[in-house]
């Protein structure tokens, strides 16, 4: 019971709501309506959510060691700058897509910070993030399916 009392319910409700909206938008998209097997696209969205949560809870030293070993050579650093600039152009051109991604990232980061302040471990934080994110995503998809079948 102490575990439940320590949870940051305000930020978790924001995370839950953003993933509900994300699930709704995915289920209502034209791509899903035209697909033969929409569950494959829903599964891809769920995998994307798990990767976001994993990136938010990964230890900073692991990320630093990967980047520092990659950037030891000038050629690799140059390639990283070119790829980074290309990704920045893509983000600016498709800002309407990346805004949704940034909202998901910011809601997850808020929960991760609150869980860190509440002294949750990395795996505990990851499991809380995954559960609330995937349940919200699934409920968003189900709610859109129910509403679209009624009208």
Backbone bond lengths (Angstrom), bond angles and torsions (degrees), N, CA, C in turn:
res aa  C-N    CA-C-N  psi(-1)  N-CA   C-N-CA  omega(-1)  CA-C   N-CA-C  phi
1 X - - - 1.446 - - 1.528 111.23 -
2 X 1.331 116.19 -30.90 1.456 120.18 179.05 1.529 110.85 -64.73
3 X 1.341 116.19 -33.41 1.464 121.64 178.36 1.524 110.64 -60.22
4 X 1.325 116.47 -42.93 1.468 121.44 -178.72 1.523 110.85 -70.52
5 X 1.313 117.86 -35.87 1.459 120.83 179.65 1.523 112.46 -68.56
6 X 1.339 117.27 -29.22 1.458 121.28 -178.56 1.526 112.60 -78.26
7 X 1.321 118.35 -14.51 1.465 120.71 -175.47 1.532 111.15 -66.77
8 X 1.316 117.57 139.14 1.474 121.45 176.61 1.535 109.95 -81.10
9 X 1.300 117.07 90.48 1.464 122.01 -170.26 1.522 113.15 -66.82
10 X 1.311 118.80 -32.19 1.465 120.14 -179.80 1.518 111.38 -65.45
11 X 1.324 116.56 -50.65 1.459 119.02 179.63 1.524 111.79 -69.46
12 X 1.324 117.95 -31.28 1.463 120.18 175.97 1.522 111.93 -67.41
13 X 1.329 117.04 -34.48 1.465 119.26 176.74 1.527 111.18 -69.55
14 X 1.326 117.29 -34.94 1.468 120.49 175.18 1.522 110.08 -65.58
15 X 1.324 117.22 -43.90 1.468 121.68 177.13 1.524 110.66 -60.73
16 X 1.311 116.48 -45.65 1.462 121.74 179.45 1.523 111.00 -60.60
17 X 1.336 116.66 -45.15 1.467 120.53 -179.15 1.524 111.90 -66.20
18 X 1.327 118.04 -40.58 1.467 119.34 179.78 1.521 111.38 -66.07
19 X 1.318 117.35 -36.31 1.460 119.33 178.61 1.529 111.54 -75.82
20 X 1.333 117.55 -28.43 1.471 119.43 172.12 1.529 110.37 -63.38
21 X 1.307 116.59 -44.55 1.464 120.83 178.36 1.528 110.65 -64.58
22 X 1.326 117.09 -40.09 1.460 121.10 177.67 1.526 111.02 -62.14
23 X 1.329 116.81 -43.94 1.462 120.47 176.56 1.521 112.14 -63.06
24 X 1.323 116.88 -39.94 1.461 121.58 177.77 1.527 110.21 -62.07
25 X 1.337 116.34 -47.10 1.466 120.45 -179.14 1.525 112.18 -64.36
26 X 1.316 116.71 -38.77 1.463 120.02 177.99 1.522 110.05 -65.62
27 X 1.325 117.44 -44.78 1.464 120.94 -178.48 1.529 112.05 -68.96
28 X 1.322 117.97 -27.17 1.460 121.31 -177.94 1.526 112.98 -92.83
29 X 1.319 117.83 -1.13 1.466 119.57 -175.57 1.526 111.13 -72.11
30 X 1.310 114.60 156.86 1.466 121.52 179.76 1.526 110.95 -66.42
31 X 1.308 116.87 -31.49 1.460 121.40 179.29 1.536 111.23 -62.48
32 X 1.320 116.65 -39.13 1.467 120.81 178.54 1.517 110.21 -69.75
33 X 1.340 116.93 -39.52 1.463 120.48 -179.12 1.522 111.66 -64.43
34 X 1.326 117.96 -31.90 1.456 121.97 -179.16 1.523 113.31 -88.62
35 X 1.324 118.66 -9.96 1.462 121.84 -174.32 1.526 111.17 -79.67
36 X 1.330 114.86 146.14 1.465 120.03 175.37 1.518 111.26 -75.29
37 X 1.309 115.15 -37.99 1.466 121.02 179.38 1.524 109.05 -124.74
38 X 1.328 117.98 88.26 1.475 119.18 -177.26 1.522 113.33 -67.39
39 X 1.309 118.00 -21.76 1.459 120.18 -178.37 1.528 111.57 -64.66
40 X 1.323 117.41 -25.74 1.468 119.92 177.61 1.533 109.67 -66.48
41 X 1.320 116.68 -42.13 1.472 120.19 178.56 1.525 111.03 -69.22
42 X 1.339 116.56 -36.18 1.468 119.49 176.36 1.525 110.10 -65.16
43 X 1.326 116.98 -37.98 1.460 121.22 177.79 1.522 110.92 -66.19
44 X 1.325 116.70 -38.67 1.469 119.96 176.85 1.530 110.58 -62.78
45 X 1.335 117.36 -38.63 1.463 120.67 176.02 1.517 111.76 -64.02
46 X 1.325 117.14 -39.37 1.465 120.80 178.75 1.529 110.86 -66.72
47 X 1.324 116.83 -39.85 1.466 120.39 177.69 1.524 110.16 -65.00
48 X 1.321 116.76 -39.38 1.458 121.82 176.56 1.535 110.42 -59.99
49 X 1.318 116.62 -42.61 1.466 121.21 179.39 1.523 110.80 -63.73
50 X 1.320 117.29 -41.91 1.466 120.49 178.79 1.532 110.23 -63.97
51 X 1.330 117.63 -39.37 1.464 120.27 177.61 1.526 111.87 -65.17
52 X 1.330 117.52 -38.47 1.468 120.34 176.34 1.524 109.58 -61.66
53 X 1.334 116.65 -46.95 1.458 120.29 -178.78 1.525 111.53 -64.85
54 X 1.314 116.40 -36.75 1.463 119.80 177.52 1.525 110.83 -66.94
55 X 1.323 116.86 -39.87 1.464 119.88 178.56 1.534 111.38 -66.34
56 X 1.316 116.78 -33.32 1.465 119.50 -179.83 1.521 112.46 -74.09
57 X 1.314 117.33 -26.09 1.459 119.34 -177.53 1.518 113.40 -104.00
58 X 1.335 117.81 -2.34 1.470 119.98 178.95 1.519 109.48 -65.04
59 X 1.296 116.63 139.99 1.469 118.37 179.28 1.529 111.45 -65.48
60 X 1.298 115.93 142.64 1.456 122.23 -176.53 1.535 111.79 -64.24
61 X 1.315 117.67 -32.20 1.466 119.94 -179.48 1.525 110.80 -66.78
62 X 1.331 117.89 -34.45 1.460 120.72 177.67 1.527 110.38 -65.72
63 X 1.322 116.70 -43.46 1.464 121.03 179.07 1.531 110.21 -65.23
64 X 1.323 117.14 -42.06 1.465 120.70 179.43 1.523 111.71 -64.33
65 X 1.319 117.44 -38.53 1.467 119.42 -179.33 1.521 111.45 -68.74
66 X 1.341 117.27 -35.34 1.460 119.92 177.67 1.526 110.37 -66.74
67 X 1.327 116.88 -46.84 1.464 119.98 -179.36 1.523 112.77 -68.59
68 X 1.321 117.94 -38.58 1.464 119.03 -178.30 1.521 111.38 -69.00
69 X 1.333 117.59 -35.17 1.466 118.60 177.55 1.525 110.95 -72.67
70 X 1.326 117.77 -30.49 1.465 121.15 179.27 1.523 111.06 -72.49
71 X 1.314 118.27 -37.91 1.464 122.06 -172.44 1.528 113.99 -92.45
72 X 1.318 118.55 18.62 1.467 119.96 179.75 1.517 112.86 -72.78
73 X 1.301 118.24 -24.11 1.461 120.94 -179.36 1.530 109.76 -105.03
74 X 1.332 116.38 150.55 1.459 121.01 179.40 1.532 111.62 -68.08
75 X 1.306 116.74 -33.94 1.467 120.25 179.43 1.521 110.82 -65.39
76 X 1.313 116.13 -43.90 1.474 119.87 178.37 1.527 111.16 -65.10
77 X 1.308 116.66 -39.27 1.463 120.10 177.82 1.524 110.59 -63.88
78 X 1.320 117.51 -41.33 1.461 121.82 177.99 1.531 110.88 -63.37
79 X 1.321 116.71 -44.29 1.474 120.73 177.57 1.523 110.03 -62.09
80 X 1.318 117.36 -39.42 1.466 120.60 178.69 1.521 111.89 -63.94
81 X 1.314 116.76 -39.40 1.469 120.55 178.65 1.524 110.32 -66.12
82 X 1.318 117.62 -43.18 1.468 121.36 179.58 1.530 110.57 -64.22
83 X 1.320 117.06 -45.83 1.471 120.58 179.27 1.531 110.23 -65.01
84 X 1.325 116.92 -40.03 1.464 120.28 177.60 1.522 112.44 -62.60
85 X 1.319 116.88 -40.52 1.467 120.36 177.94 1.530 110.81 -66.33
86 X 1.312 116.49 -40.15 1.464 120.12 177.56 1.525 110.90 -63.12
87 X 1.328 116.56 -42.89 1.464 119.91 178.09 1.530 111.65 -65.68
88 X 1.316 117.51 -35.38 1.465 120.48 176.87 1.524 111.22 -64.20
89 X 1.332 117.41 -39.34 1.463 121.01 176.99 1.526 110.28 -65.58
90 X 1.324 116.67 -42.36 1.474 119.36 177.44 1.524 111.57 -61.44
91 X 1.318 116.07 -41.97 1.463 120.10 179.39 1.521 110.55 -62.37
92 X 1.318 117.61 -42.98 1.462 120.27 -179.75 1.530 112.10 -68.77
93 X 1.329 116.66 -36.05 1.470 119.36 179.64 1.525 111.82 -71.61
94 X 1.320 116.97 -35.43 1.467 121.08 -178.16 1.527 110.20 -113.04
95 X 1.301 116.65 48.83 1.461 121.13 -175.88 1.525 111.64 -61.99
96 X 1.341 117.82 -30.68 1.463 120.42 -179.85 1.525 111.39 -65.58
97 X 1.312 118.57 -26.91 1.462 121.54 176.04 1.521 110.46 -82.35
98 X 1.313 117.20 -42.76 1.457 120.90 -174.82 1.520 112.95 -74.84
99 X 1.314 117.95 -19.32 1.460 119.58 174.94 1.519 109.91 -63.60
100 X 1.326 116.86 -40.72 1.468 120.53 178.16 1.520 110.93 -64.43
101 X 1.319 116.43 -40.14 1.460 120.54 178.64 1.526 110.34 -65.58
102 X 1.329 117.10 -41.20 1.461 120.48 179.44 1.524 112.11 -65.90
103 X 1.330 117.07 -34.46 1.463 119.77 177.09 1.529 110.16 -65.77
104 X 1.332 116.87 -42.84 1.463 119.87 177.26 1.526 111.21 -63.32
105 X 1.327 116.31 -42.18 1.464 120.09 178.71 1.522 112.22 -64.45
106 X 1.322 116.92 -41.79 1.462 119.00 -177.52 1.525 111.47 -70.39
107 X 1.328 117.98 -37.02 1.468 119.96 176.79 1.527 109.95 -65.98
108 X 1.312 117.32 -41.56 1.457 120.38 177.31 1.513 112.54 -66.12
109 X 1.321 117.12 -38.67 1.464 120.63 178.76 1.531 110.84 -65.89
110 X 1.320 117.02 -37.61 1.463 120.43 177.49 1.521 110.92 -62.22
111 X 1.324 116.53 -45.48 1.464 119.93 178.42 1.524 110.21 -64.85
112 X 1.322 117.20 -41.56 1.461 120.29 -179.66 1.527 111.07 -61.62
113 X 1.319 117.05 -41.43 1.469 119.75 177.75 1.526 111.39 -65.30
114 X 1.330 116.82 -42.13 1.471 119.71 178.38 1.521 111.60 -64.94
115 X 1.325 116.83 -37.67 1.465 119.77 177.86 1.530 111.05 -69.48
116 X 1.313 116.80 -33.82 1.460 120.60 177.72 1.525 110.38 -68.15
117 X 1.328 116.73 -39.27 1.471 120.55 177.65 1.526 110.35 -65.79
118 X 1.345 116.61 -33.77 1.464 121.20 -179.98 1.528 112.26 -82.87
119 X 1.332 117.57 9.55 1.468 124.15 176.24 1.528 113.74 63.53
120 X 1.318 117.32 39.47 1.452 121.00 172.60 1.524 108.06 -84.07
121 X 1.319 116.58 145.74 1.456 121.04 176.13 1.517 110.60 -74.62
122 X 1.338 115.64 173.15 1.463 119.75 -177.63 1.524 111.82 -64.78
123 X 1.330 117.13 -44.12 1.463 119.56 -178.44 1.524 111.50 -72.13
124 X 1.312 117.62 -33.61 1.463 120.22 175.07 1.523 110.35 -65.11
125 X 1.322 116.54 -43.94 1.466 120.79 179.03 1.522 110.34 -64.12
126 X 1.327 116.94 -41.83 1.457 120.49 178.49 1.518 111.14 -62.15
127 X 1.319 117.54 -43.72 1.461 119.36 -178.65 1.528 111.65 -68.51
128 X 1.325 118.14 -38.12 1.469 120.08 176.90 1.520 110.24 -64.68
129 X 1.328 117.04 -44.32 1.470 120.98 178.44 1.529 111.34 -61.23
130 X 1.312 116.94 -45.62 1.467 120.45 -177.92 1.520 111.07 -65.15
131 X 1.312 117.38 -44.12 1.467 119.80 -177.79 1.525 110.83 -63.20
132 X 1.317 117.51 -50.87 1.460 119.89 -178.05 1.533 111.74 -66.98
133 X 1.326 117.14 -37.06 1.459 119.97 -179.86 1.522 111.59 -67.89
134 X 1.322 116.92 -48.00 1.469 119.86 -176.84 1.523 112.36 -71.15
135 X 1.320 117.16 -35.39 1.469 118.64 176.52 1.524 110.37 -66.61
136 X 1.322 117.18 -41.92 1.464 120.17 176.38 1.513 112.10 -63.12
137 X 1.326 117.08 -43.43 1.468 122.33 178.25 1.528 110.68 -61.09
138 X 1.321 116.24 -46.71 1.464 120.12 179.46 1.519 112.65 -64.31
139 X 1.320 117.04 -41.51 1.469 119.54 178.32 1.521 111.96 -67.03
140 X 1.318 117.78 -33.03 1.464 120.52 175.35 1.522 111.59 -64.13
141 X 1.333 116.40 -42.85 1.460 120.56 177.85 1.520 110.74 -64.66
142 X 1.332 116.79 -45.89 1.472 120.90 -179.42 1.515 110.97 -63.37
143 X 1.332 117.53 -42.61 1.467 120.70 -179.74 1.524 111.06 -63.18
144 X 1.324 117.58 -41.21 1.468 120.00 178.70 1.517 110.95 -66.13
145 X 1.329 117.55 -39.06 1.457 120.67 178.93 1.525 111.40 -65.05
146 X 1.307 116.82 -40.16 1.469 121.51 178.93 1.519 110.50 -66.64
147 X 1.311 117.26 -46.25 1.458 120.51 -178.58 1.525 110.71 -66.75
148 X 1.333 117.45 -41.18 1.473 118.98 -179.08 1.528 111.87 -69.90
149 X 1.327 118.32 -27.47 1.467 119.54 177.48 1.527 111.24 -77.69
150 X 1.329 118.16 -21.84 1.456 121.06 178.85 1.510 111.65 -78.88
151 X 1.332 118.01 -29.95 1.468 120.80 -175.86 1.476 111.00 -113.48
